[in-house]
Amino acid sequence: MIGAQLEVQRSPLIGMSYDPKSDVLQVLLGEVSHLVHGPRELYVDEELLGAVSVEVVDAEGIRQILTLREPMMLPSATLRG
């Protein structure tokens, strides 16, 4: 298929996990599990209220974008000294 393909719409983001052994990023959306094989880049688009989208680029250069309806608050980064 060529171009943007919609896989899931209006489904809650349950979580994301990465398995370094198999080099797979798993995204859980409601009852759907989406796998990204060989993720190489991950970008988070953040606005004042939190994250609004996540983009993952896989080993083949294919971009997969997760757009959030409501901003997701991310934990604040802390420096350890």
PDB file of N, CA, C and O in Angstrom:
ATOM      1  N   MET A   1       0.843  -1.182   0.000  1.00  0.00           N
ATOM      2  CA  MET A   1       0.000   0.000   0.000  1.00  0.00           C
ATOM      3  C   MET A   1       0.885   1.242   0.000  1.00  0.00           C
ATOM      4  O   MET A   1       1.976   1.249   0.571  1.00  0.00           O
ATOM      5  N   ILE A   2       0.405   2.262  -0.635  1.00  0.00           N
ATOM      6  CA  ILE A   2       1.146   3.509  -0.715  1.00  0.00           C
ATOM      7  C   ILE A   2       0.378   4.588   0.016  1.00  0.00           C
ATOM      8  O   ILE A   2      -0.850   4.642  -0.058  1.00  0.00           O
ATOM      9  N   GLY A   3       1.104   5.458   0.731  1.00  0.00           N
ATOM     10  CA  GLY A   3       0.474   6.579   1.417  1.00  0.00           C
ATOM     11  C   GLY A   3       0.018   6.219   2.817  1.00  0.00           C
ATOM     12  O   GLY A   3       0.263   5.117   3.309  1.00  0.00           O
ATOM     13  N   ALA A   4      -0.648   7.171   3.443  1.00  0.00           N
ATOM     14  CA  ALA A   4      -1.091   7.015   4.830  1.00  0.00           C
ATOM     15  C   ALA A   4      -2.219   5.990   4.906  1.00  0.00           C
ATOM     16  O   ALA A   4      -3.161   6.021   4.115  1.00  0.00           O
ATOM     17  N   GLN A   5      -2.104   5.091   5.863  1.00  0.00           N
ATOM     18  CA  GLN A   5      -3.125   4.080   6.109  1.00  0.00           C
ATOM     19  C   GLN A   5      -3.556   4.197   7.566  1.00  0.00           C
ATOM     20  O   GLN A   5      -2.717   4.157   8.466  1.00  0.00           O
ATOM     21  N   LEU A   6      -4.840   4.339   7.803  1.00  0.00           N
ATOM     22  CA  LEU A   6      -5.373   4.447   9.162  1.00  0.00           C
ATOM     23  C   LEU A   6      -5.632   3.050   9.697  1.00  0.00           C
ATOM     24  O   LEU A   6      -6.377   2.277   9.094  1.00  0.00           O
ATOM     25  N   GLU A   7      -5.013   2.720  10.837  1.00  0.00           N
ATOM     26  CA  GLU A   7      -5.193   1.388  11.418  1.00  0.00           C
ATOM     27  C   GLU A   7      -6.219   1.389  12.535  1.00  0.00           C
ATOM     28  O   GLU A   7      -7.049   0.483  12.618  1.00  0.00           O
ATOM     29  N   VAL A   8      -6.171   2.397  13.395  1.00  0.00           N
ATOM     30  CA  VAL A   8      -7.083   2.473  14.536  1.00  0.00           C
ATOM     31  C   VAL A   8      -7.525   3.916  14.708  1.00  0.00           C
ATOM     32  O   VAL A   8      -6.736   4.844  14.527  1.00  0.00           O
ATOM     33  N   GLN A   9      -8.791   4.098  15.057  1.00  0.00           N
ATOM     34  CA  GLN A   9      -9.296   5.444  15.294  1.00  0.00           C
ATOM     35  C   GLN A   9     -10.090   5.465  16.594  1.00  0.00           C
ATOM     36  O   GLN A   9     -10.883   4.565  16.870  1.00  0.00           O
ATOM     37  N   ARG A  10      -9.861   6.507  17.383  1.00  0.00           N
ATOM     38  CA  ARG A  10     -10.580   6.718  18.646  1.00  0.00           C
ATOM     39  C   ARG A  10     -10.491   5.529  19.597  1.00  0.00           C
ATOM     40  O   ARG A  10     -11.502   5.012  20.073  1.00  0.00           O
ATOM     41  N   SER A  11      -9.275   5.117  19.855  1.00  0.00           N
ATOM     42  CA  SER A  11      -9.035   4.015  20.770  1.00  0.00           C
ATOM     43  C   SER A  11      -8.073   4.500  21.853  1.00  0.00           C
ATOM     44  O   SER A  11      -7.124   5.219  21.542  1.00  0.00           O
ATOM     45  N   PRO A  12      -8.290   4.130  23.110  1.00  0.00           N
ATOM     46  CA  PRO A  12      -7.422   4.637  24.174  1.00  0.00           C
ATOM     47  C   PRO A  12      -6.008   4.058  24.090  1.00  0.00           C
ATOM     48  O   PRO A  12      -5.826   2.878  23.788  1.00  0.00           O
ATOM     49  N   LEU A  13      -5.020   4.899  24.359  1.00  0.00           N
ATOM     50  CA  LEU A  13      -3.633   4.454  24.430  1.00  0.00           C
ATOM     51  C   LEU A  13      -3.433   3.799  25.795  1.00  0.00           C
ATOM     52  O   LEU A  13      -3.535   4.458  26.830  1.00  0.00           O
ATOM     53  N   ILE A  14      -3.149   2.512  25.787  1.00  0.00           N
ATOM     54  CA  ILE A  14      -2.941   1.765  27.018  1.00  0.00           C
ATOM     55  C   ILE A  14      -1.473   1.838  27.435  1.00  0.00           C
ATOM     56  O   ILE A  14      -1.163   2.009  28.614  1.00  0.00           O
ATOM     57  N   GLY A  15      -0.581   1.707  26.467  1.00  0.00           N
ATOM     58  CA  GLY A  15       0.841   1.766  26.784  1.00  0.00           C
ATOM     59  C   GLY A  15       1.719   1.429  25.605  1.00  0.00           C
ATOM     60  O   GLY A  15       1.251   1.021  24.543  1.00  0.00           O
ATOM     61  N   MET A  16       3.013   1.613  25.824  1.00  0.00           N
ATOM     62  CA  MET A  16       4.023   1.286  24.822  1.00  0.00           C
ATOM     63  C   MET A  16       5.162   0.575  25.536  1.00  0.00           C
ATOM     64  O   MET A  16       5.511   0.933  26.661  1.00  0.00           O
ATOM     65  N   SER A  17       5.745  -0.432  24.887  1.00  0.00           N
ATOM     66  CA  SER A  17       6.899  -1.105  25.477  1.00  0.00           C
ATOM     67  C   SER A  17       7.866  -1.523  24.365  1.00  0.00           C
ATOM     68  O   SER A  17       7.463  -1.792  23.234  1.00  0.00           O
ATOM     69  N   TYR A  18       9.136  -1.567  24.719  1.00  0.00           N
ATOM     70  CA  TYR A  18      10.175  -1.935  23.753  1.00  0.00           C
ATOM     71  C   TYR A  18      10.915  -3.161  24.262  1.00  0.00           C
ATOM     72  O   TYR A  18      11.326  -3.214  25.422  1.00  0.00           O
ATOM     73  N   ASP A  19      11.083  -4.153  23.381  1.00  0.00           N
ATOM     74  CA  ASP A  19      11.843  -5.353  23.704  1.00  0.00           C
ATOM     75  C   ASP A  19      13.155  -5.317  22.920  1.00  0.00           C
ATOM     76  O   ASP A  19      13.152  -5.540  21.710  1.00  0.00           O
ATOM     77  N   PRO A  20      14.281  -5.038  23.595  1.00  0.00           N
ATOM     78  CA  PRO A  20      15.559  -4.927  22.886  1.00  0.00           C
ATOM     79  C   PRO A  20      16.035  -6.252  22.290  1.00  0.00           C
ATOM     80  O   PRO A  20      16.793  -6.250  21.320  1.00  0.00           O
ATOM     81  N   LYS A  21      15.603  -7.382  22.855  1.00  0.00           N
ATOM     82  CA  LYS A  21      16.010  -8.687  22.306  1.00  0.00           C
ATOM     83  C   LYS A  21      15.467  -8.900  20.903  1.00  0.00           C
ATOM     84  O   LYS A  21      16.192  -9.317  19.998  1.00  0.00           O
ATOM     85  N   SER A  22      14.195  -8.612  20.735  1.00  0.00           N
ATOM     86  CA  SER A  22      13.564  -8.804  19.423  1.00  0.00           C
ATOM     87  C   SER A  22      13.523  -7.515  18.607  1.00  0.00           C
ATOM     88  O   SER A  22      13.098  -7.528  17.452  1.00  0.00           O
ATOM     89  N   ASP A  23      13.963  -6.394  19.201  1.00  0.00           N
ATOM     90  CA  ASP A  23      13.979  -5.082  18.544  1.00  0.00           C
ATOM     91  C   ASP A  23      12.591  -4.711  18.026  1.00  0.00           C
ATOM     92  O   ASP A  23      12.415  -4.344  16.864  1.00  0.00           O
ATOM     93  N   VAL A  24      11.608  -4.819  18.928  1.00  0.00           N
ATOM     94  CA  VAL A  24      10.216  -4.534  18.565  1.00  0.00           C
ATOM     95  C   VAL A  24       9.609  -3.568  19.581  1.00  0.00           C
ATOM     96  O   VAL A  24       9.752  -3.744  20.791  1.00  0.00           O
ATOM     97  N   LEU A  25       8.929  -2.545  19.065  1.00  0.00           N
ATOM     98  CA  LEU A  25       8.165  -1.616  19.895  1.00  0.00           C
ATOM     99  C   LEU A  25       6.706  -2.038  19.791  1.00  0.00           C
ATOM    100  O   LEU A  25       6.168  -2.157  18.690  1.00  0.00           O
ATOM    101  N   GLN A  26       6.062  -2.264  20.937  1.00  0.00           N
ATOM    102  CA  GLN A  26       4.653  -2.647  20.955  1.00  0.00           C
ATOM    103  C   GLN A  26       3.833  -1.476  21.457  1.00  0.00           C
ATOM    104  O   GLN A  26       4.142  -0.889  22.494  1.00  0.00           O
ATOM    105  N   VAL A  27       2.779  -1.136  20.715  1.00  0.00           N
ATOM    106  CA  VAL A  27       1.868  -0.060  21.098  1.00  0.00           C
ATOM    107  C   VAL A  27       0.505  -0.697  21.349  1.00  0.00           C
ATOM    108  O   VAL A  27      -0.057  -1.346  20.468  1.00  0.00           O
ATOM    109  N   LEU A  28      -0.022  -0.507  22.557  1.00  0.00           N
ATOM    110  CA  LEU A  28      -1.327  -1.060  22.905  1.00  0.00           C
ATOM    111  C   LEU A  28      -2.376   0.038  22.835  1.00  0.00           C
ATOM    112  O   LEU A  28      -2.308   1.026  23.567  1.00  0.00           O
ATOM    113  N   LEU A  29      -3.340  -0.143  21.953  1.00  0.00           N
ATOM    114  CA  LEU A  29      -4.417   0.820  21.738  1.00  0.00           C
ATOM    115  C   LEU A  29      -5.741   0.102  21.941  1.00  0.00           C
ATOM    116  O   LEU A  29      -6.201  -0.625  21.060  1.00  0.00           O
ATOM    117  N   GLY A  30      -6.353   0.306  23.099  1.00  0.00           N
ATOM    118  CA  GLY A  30      -7.606  -0.395  23.388  1.00  0.00           C
ATOM    119  C   GLY A  30      -7.361  -1.883  23.327  1.00  0.00           C
ATOM    120  O   GLY A  30      -6.565  -2.413  24.102  1.00  0.00           O
ATOM    121  N   GLU A  31      -8.038  -2.573  22.410  1.00  0.00           N
ATOM    122  CA  GLU A  31      -7.872  -4.018  22.256  1.00  0.00           C
ATOM    123  C   GLU A  31      -6.941  -4.362  21.103  1.00  0.00           C
ATOM    124  O   GLU A  31      -6.815  -5.532  20.741  1.00  0.00           O
ATOM    125  N   VAL A  32      -6.291  -3.364  20.523  1.00  0.00           N
ATOM    126  CA  VAL A  32      -5.399  -3.570  19.381  1.00  0.00           C
ATOM    127  C   VAL A  32      -3.950  -3.458  19.834  1.00  0.00           C
ATOM    128  O   VAL A  32      -3.577  -2.535  20.558  1.00  0.00           O
ATOM    129  N   SER A  33      -3.144  -4.415  19.393  1.00  0.00           N
ATOM    130  CA  SER A  33      -1.708  -4.378  19.658  1.00  0.00           C
ATOM    131  C   SER A  33      -1.003  -4.144  18.323  1.00  0.00           C
ATOM    132  O   SER A  33      -1.168  -4.930  17.390  1.00  0.00           O
ATOM    133  N   HIS A  34      -0.224  -3.075  18.226  1.00  0.00           N
ATOM    134  CA  HIS A  34       0.489  -2.737  16.991  1.00  0.00           C
ATOM    135  C   HIS A  34       1.981  -2.901  17.244  1.00  0.00           C
ATOM    136  O   HIS A  34       2.506  -2.379  18.227  1.00  0.00           O
ATOM    137  N   LEU A  35       2.670  -3.629  16.355  1.00  0.00           N
ATOM    138  CA  LEU A  35       4.102  -3.861  16.494  1.00  0.00           C
ATOM    139  C   LEU A  35       4.881  -3.055  15.463  1.00  0.00           C
ATOM    140  O   LEU A  35       4.513  -3.007  14.289  1.00  0.00           O
ATOM    141  N   VAL A  36       5.961  -2.423  15.916  1.00  0.00           N
ATOM    142  CA  VAL A  36       6.876  -1.719  15.025  1.00  0.00           C
ATOM    143  C   VAL A  36       8.201  -2.465  15.114  1.00  0.00           C
ATOM    144  O   VAL A  36       8.879  -2.425  16.141  1.00  0.00           O
ATOM    145  N   HIS A  37       8.567  -3.148  14.026  1.00  0.00           N
ATOM    146  CA  HIS A  37       9.809  -3.911  13.992  1.00  0.00           C
ATOM    147  C   HIS A  37      10.973  -3.004  13.630  1.00  0.00           C
ATOM    148  O   HIS A  37      10.893  -2.230  12.676  1.00  0.00           O
ATOM    149  N   GLY A  38      12.049  -3.102  14.393  1.00  0.00           N
ATOM    150  CA  GLY A  38      13.251  -2.324  14.122  1.00  0.00           C
ATOM    151  C   GLY A  38      13.058  -0.826  14.242  1.00  0.00           C
ATOM    152  O   GLY A  38      13.458  -0.091  13.339  1.00  0.00           O
ATOM    153  N   PRO A  39      12.452  -0.337  15.340  1.00  0.00           N
ATOM    154  CA  PRO A  39      12.308   1.119  15.477  1.00  0.00           C
ATOM    155  C   PRO A  39      13.689   1.774  15.571  1.00  0.00           C
ATOM    156  O   PRO A  39      14.551   1.307  16.315  1.00  0.00           O
ATOM    157  N   ARG A  40      13.893   2.854  14.817  1.00  0.00           N
ATOM    158  CA  ARG A  40      15.191   3.526  14.811  1.00  0.00           C
ATOM    159  C   ARG A  40      15.129   4.944  15.363  1.00  0.00           C
ATOM    160  O   ARG A  40      16.116   5.450  15.897  1.00  0.00           O
ATOM    161  N   GLU A  41      13.981   5.580  15.235  1.00  0.00           N
ATOM    162  CA  GLU A  41      13.814   6.949  15.736  1.00  0.00           C
ATOM    163  C   GLU A  41      12.435   7.067  16.372  1.00  0.00           C
ATOM    164  O   GLU A  41      11.468   6.461  15.909  1.00  0.00           O
ATOM    165  N   LEU A  42      12.360   7.859  17.446  1.00  0.00           N
ATOM    166  CA  LEU A  42      11.091   8.105  18.111  1.00  0.00           C
ATOM    167  C   LEU A  42      11.027   9.591  18.436  1.00  0.00           C
ATOM    168  O   LEU A  42      11.934  10.137  19.063  1.00  0.00           O
ATOM    169  N   TYR A  43       9.955  10.238  18.007  1.00  0.00           N
ATOM    170  CA  TYR A  43       9.761  11.666  18.245  1.00  0.00           C
ATOM    171  C   TYR A  43       8.456  11.869  18.999  1.00  0.00           C
ATOM    172  O   TYR A  43       7.460  11.204  18.718  1.00  0.00           O
ATOM    173  N   VAL A  44       8.464  12.779  19.947  1.00  0.00           N
ATOM    174  CA  VAL A  44       7.254  13.144  20.689  1.00  0.00           C
ATOM    175  C   VAL A  44       7.003  14.621  20.458  1.00  0.00           C
ATOM    176  O   VAL A  44       7.871  15.450  20.731  1.00  0.00           O
ATOM    177  N   ASP A  45       5.821  14.959  19.956  1.00  0.00           N
ATOM    178  CA  ASP A  45       5.429  16.352  19.749  1.00  0.00           C
ATOM    179  C   ASP A  45       4.681  16.791  20.998  1.00  0.00           C
ATOM    180  O   ASP A  45       3.612  16.273  21.319  1.00  0.00           O
ATOM    181  N   GLU A  46       5.266  17.757  21.693  1.00  0.00           N
ATOM    182  CA  GLU A  46       4.715  18.198  22.972  1.00  0.00           C
ATOM    183  C   GLU A  46       4.248  19.644  22.884  1.00  0.00           C
ATOM    184  O   GLU A  46       4.917  20.498  22.303  1.00  0.00           O
ATOM    185  N   GLU A  47       3.093  19.895  23.471  1.00  0.00           N
ATOM    186  CA  GLU A  47       2.579  21.251  23.609  1.00  0.00           C
ATOM    187  C   GLU A  47       2.514  21.576  25.091  1.00  0.00           C
ATOM    188  O   GLU A  47       2.933  20.765  25.917  1.00  0.00           O
ATOM    189  N   LEU A  48       2.004  22.732  25.441  1.00  0.00           N
ATOM    190  CA  LEU A  48       1.965  23.178  26.826  1.00  0.00           C
ATOM    191  C   LEU A  48       1.288  22.175  27.761  1.00  0.00           C
ATOM    192  O   LEU A  48       1.737  21.981  28.891  1.00  0.00           O
ATOM    193  N   LEU A  49       0.212  21.538  27.296  1.00  0.00           N
ATOM    194  CA  LEU A  49      -0.549  20.622  28.148  1.00  0.00           C
ATOM    195  C   LEU A  49      -0.041  19.185  28.120  1.00  0.00           C
ATOM    196  O   LEU A  49      -0.539  18.347  28.872  1.00  0.00           O
ATOM    197  N   GLY A  50       0.938  18.881  27.271  1.00  0.00           N
ATOM    198  CA  GLY A  50       1.487  17.523  27.217  1.00  0.00           C
ATOM    199  C   GLY A  50       1.725  17.051  25.800  1.00  0.00           C
ATOM    200  O   GLY A  50       1.656  17.828  24.848  1.00  0.00           O
ATOM    201  N   ALA A  51       2.009  15.750  25.674  1.00  0.00           N
ATOM    202  CA  ALA A  51       2.299  15.141  24.370  1.00  0.00           C
ATOM    203  C   ALA A  51       1.029  15.073  23.526  1.00  0.00           C
ATOM    204  O   ALA A  51      -0.035  14.706  24.025  1.00  0.00           O
ATOM    205  N   VAL A  52       1.143  15.426  22.249  1.00  0.00           N
ATOM    206  CA  VAL A  52      -0.014  15.379  21.356  1.00  0.00           C
ATOM    207  C   VAL A  52       0.167  14.368  20.222  1.00  0.00           C
ATOM    208  O   VAL A  52      -0.807  13.978  19.579  1.00  0.00           O
ATOM    209  N   SER A  53       1.410  13.943  19.973  1.00  0.00           N
ATOM    210  CA  SER A  53       1.635  12.900  18.977  1.00  0.00           C
ATOM    211  C   SER A  53       2.980  12.223  19.213  1.00  0.00           C
ATOM    212  O   SER A  53       3.890  12.783  19.824  1.00  0.00           O
ATOM    213  N   VAL A  54       3.069  10.994  18.703  1.00  0.00           N
ATOM    214  CA  VAL A  54       4.297  10.210  18.774  1.00  0.00           C
ATOM    215  C   VAL A  54       4.547   9.677  17.373  1.00  0.00           C
ATOM    216  O   VAL A  54       3.642   9.137  16.737  1.00  0.00           O
ATOM    217  N   GLU A  55       5.774   9.829  16.894  1.00  0.00           N
ATOM    218  CA  GLU A  55       6.142   9.319  15.578  1.00  0.00           C
ATOM    219  C   GLU A  55       7.298   8.339  15.753  1.00  0.00           C
ATOM    220  O   GLU A  55       8.275   8.631  16.442  1.00  0.00           O
ATOM    221  N   VAL A  56       7.171   7.170  15.118  1.00  0.00           N
ATOM    222  CA  VAL A  56       8.214   6.157  15.159  1.00  0.00           C
ATOM    223  C   VAL A  56       8.647   5.876  13.729  1.00  0.00           C
ATOM    224  O   VAL A  56       7.815   5.652  12.850  1.00  0.00           O
ATOM    225  N   VAL A  57       9.961   5.888  13.504  1.00  0.00           N
ATOM    226  CA  VAL A  57      10.512   5.557  12.190  1.00  0.00           C
ATOM    227  C   VAL A  57      11.179   4.194  12.327  1.00  0.00           C
ATOM    228  O   VAL A  57      12.049   4.002  13.177  1.00  0.00           O
ATOM    229  N   ASP A  58      10.759   3.237  11.475  1.00  0.00           N
ATOM    230  CA  ASP A  58      11.326   1.897  11.582  1.00  0.00           C
ATOM    231  C   ASP A  58      12.579   1.746  10.724  1.00  0.00           C
ATOM    232  O   ASP A  58      13.013   2.702  10.082  1.00  0.00           O
ATOM    233  N   ALA A  59      13.158   0.553  10.712  1.00  0.00           N
ATOM    234  CA  ALA A  59      14.411   0.286  10.009  1.00  0.00           C
ATOM    235  C   ALA A  59      14.314   0.519   8.504  1.00  0.00           C
ATOM    236  O   ALA A  59      15.327   0.777   7.854  1.00  0.00           O
ATOM    237  N   GLU A  60      13.112   0.431   7.946  1.00  0.00           N
ATOM    238  CA  GLU A  60      12.911   0.653   6.513  1.00  0.00           C
ATOM    239  C   GLU A  60      12.585   2.102   6.194  1.00  0.00           C
ATOM    240  O   GLU A  60      12.352   2.449   5.037  1.00  0.00           O
ATOM    241  N   GLY A  61      12.569   2.958   7.225  1.00  0.00           N
ATOM    242  CA  GLY A  61      12.268   4.375   7.021  1.00  0.00           C
ATOM    243  C   GLY A  61      10.791   4.695   7.002  1.00  0.00           C
ATOM    244  O   GLY A  61      10.404   5.824   6.702  1.00  0.00           O
ATOM    245  N   ILE A  62       9.961   3.718   7.318  1.00  0.00           N
ATOM    246  CA  ILE A  62       8.511   3.944   7.339  1.00  0.00           C
ATOM    247  C   ILE A  62       8.140   4.654   8.631  1.00  0.00           C
ATOM    248  O   ILE A  62       8.535   4.234   9.719  1.00  0.00           O
ATOM    249  N   ARG A  63       7.374   5.737   8.499  1.00  0.00           N
ATOM    250  CA  ARG A  63       6.957   6.549   9.645  1.00  0.00           C
ATOM    251  C   ARG A  63       5.571   6.116  10.088  1.00  0.00           C
ATOM    252  O   ARG A  63       4.649   5.992   9.282  1.00  0.00           O
ATOM    253  N   GLN A  64       5.448   5.891  11.384  1.00  0.00           N
ATOM    254  CA  GLN A  64       4.165   5.532  11.968  1.00  0.00           C
ATOM    255  C   GLN A  64       3.840   6.581  13.020  1.00  0.00           C
ATOM    256  O   GLN A  64       4.620   6.815  13.942  1.00  0.00           O
ATOM    257  N   ILE A  65       2.684   7.206  12.872  1.00  0.00           N
ATOM    258  CA  ILE A  65       2.329   8.353  13.715  1.00  0.00           C
ATOM    259  C   ILE A  65       1.085   8.035  14.535  1.00  0.00           C
ATOM    260  O   ILE A  65       0.069   7.566  14.023  1.00  0.00           O
ATOM    261  N   LEU A  66       1.209   8.309  15.816  1.00  0.00           N
ATOM    262  CA  LEU A  66       0.102   8.162  16.760  1.00  0.00           C
ATOM    263  C   LEU A  66      -0.312   9.568  17.181  1.00  0.00           C
ATOM    264  O   LEU A  66       0.466  10.279  17.817  1.00  0.00           O
ATOM    265  N   THR A  67      -1.529   9.973  16.831  1.00  0.00           N
ATOM    266  CA  THR A  67      -2.041  11.297  17.184  1.00  0.00           C
ATOM    267  C   THR A  67      -3.020  11.147  18.342  1.00  0.00           C
ATOM    268  O   THR A  67      -3.959  10.355  18.271  1.00  0.00           O
ATOM    269  N   LEU A  68      -2.798  11.905  19.398  1.00  0.00           N
ATOM    270  CA  LEU A  68      -3.635  11.815  20.591  1.00  0.00           C
ATOM    271  C   LEU A  68      -4.741  12.862  20.548  1.00  0.00           C
ATOM    272  O   LEU A  68      -4.489  14.012  20.188  1.00  0.00           O
ATOM    273  N   ARG A  69      -5.952  12.480  20.907  1.00  0.00           N
ATOM    274  CA  ARG A  69      -7.075  13.431  20.954  1.00  0.00           C
ATOM    275  C   ARG A  69      -6.897  14.426  22.079  1.00  0.00           C
ATOM    276  O   ARG A  69      -7.210  15.608  21.933  1.00  0.00           O
ATOM    277  N   GLU A  70      -6.392  13.940  23.207  1.00  0.00           N
ATOM    278  CA  GLU A  70      -6.145  14.811  24.359  1.00  0.00           C
ATOM    279  C   GLU A  70      -4.678  14.685  24.728  1.00  0.00           C
ATOM    280  O   GLU A  70      -4.128  13.584  24.694  1.00  0.00           O
ATOM    281  N   PRO A  71      -4.033  15.793  25.080  1.00  0.00           N
ATOM    282  CA  PRO A  71      -2.611  15.733  25.443  1.00  0.00           C
ATOM    283  C   PRO A  71      -2.362  14.769  26.600  1.00  0.00           C
ATOM    284  O   PRO A  71      -3.152  14.686  27.541  1.00  0.00           O
ATOM    285  N   MET A  72      -1.262  14.053  26.510  1.00  0.00           N
ATOM    286  CA  MET A  72      -0.866  13.109  27.558  1.00  0.00           C
ATOM    287  C   MET A  72       0.276  13.730  28.348  1.00  0.00           C
ATOM    288  O   MET A  72       1.309  14.091  27.783  1.00  0.00           O
ATOM    289  N   MET A  73       0.091  13.850  29.633  1.00  0.00           N
ATOM    290  CA  MET A  73       1.131  14.425  30.474  1.00  0.00           C
ATOM    291  C   MET A  73       2.276  13.421  30.604  1.00  0.00           C
ATOM    292  O   MET A  73       2.054  12.252  30.921  1.00  0.00           O
ATOM    293  N   LEU A  74       3.490  13.880  30.358  1.00  0.00           N
ATOM    294  CA  LEU A  74       4.680  13.060  30.496  1.00  0.00           C
ATOM    295  C   LEU A  74       5.342  13.381  31.825  1.00  0.00           C
ATOM    296  O   LEU A  74       5.254  14.510  32.307  1.00  0.00           O
ATOM    297  N   PRO A  75       6.011  12.388  32.426  1.00  0.00           N
ATOM    298  CA  PRO A  75       6.718  12.691  33.678  1.00  0.00           C
ATOM    299  C   PRO A  75       7.840  13.668  33.424  1.00  0.00           C
ATOM    300  O   PRO A  75       8.494  13.613  32.382  1.00  0.00           O
ATOM    301  N   SER A  76       8.070  14.568  34.375  1.00  0.00           N
ATOM    302  CA  SER A  76       9.128  15.544  34.197  1.00  0.00           C
ATOM    303  C   SER A  76      10.484  14.864  34.355  1.00  0.00           C
ATOM    304  O   SER A  76      10.646  13.945  35.158  1.00  0.00           O
ATOM    305  N   ALA A  77      11.444  15.330  33.581  1.00  0.00           N
ATOM    306  CA  ALA A  77      12.793  14.758  33.637  1.00  0.00           C
ATOM    307  C   ALA A  77      13.515  15.295  34.867  1.00  0.00           C
ATOM    308  O   ALA A  77      13.410  16.477  35.197  1.00  0.00           O
ATOM    309  N   THR A  78      14.230  14.434  35.524  1.00  0.00           N
ATOM    310  CA  THR A  78      15.025  14.861  36.659  1.00  0.00           C
ATOM    311  C   THR A  78      16.469  14.456  36.431  1.00  0.00           C
ATOM    312  O   THR A  78      16.739  13.385  35.887  1.00  0.00           O
ATOM    313  N   LEU A  79      17.382  15.295  36.837  1.00  0.00           N
ATOM    314  CA  LEU A  79      18.800  15.011  36.697  1.00  0.00           C
ATOM    315  C   LEU A  79      19.312  14.392  37.971  1.00  0.00           C
ATOM    316  O   LEU A  79      19.009  14.857  39.070  1.00  0.00           O
ATOM    317  N   ARG A  80      20.069  13.366  37.824  1.00  0.00           N
ATOM    318  CA  ARG A  80      20.680  12.724  38.996  1.00  0.00           C
ATOM    319  C   ARG A  80      22.159  13.044  39.005  1.00  0.00           C
ATOM    320  O   ARG A  80      22.833  12.912  37.984  1.00  0.00           O
ATOM    321  N   GLY A  81      22.665  13.462  40.148  1.00  0.00           N
ATOM    322  CA  GLY A  81      24.050  13.882  40.211  1.00  0.00           C
ATOM    323  C   GLY A  81      24.937  13.065  41.043  1.00  0.00           C
ATOM    324  O   GLY A  81      26.128  13.356  41.147  1.00  0.00           O
TER     325      GLY A  81
END
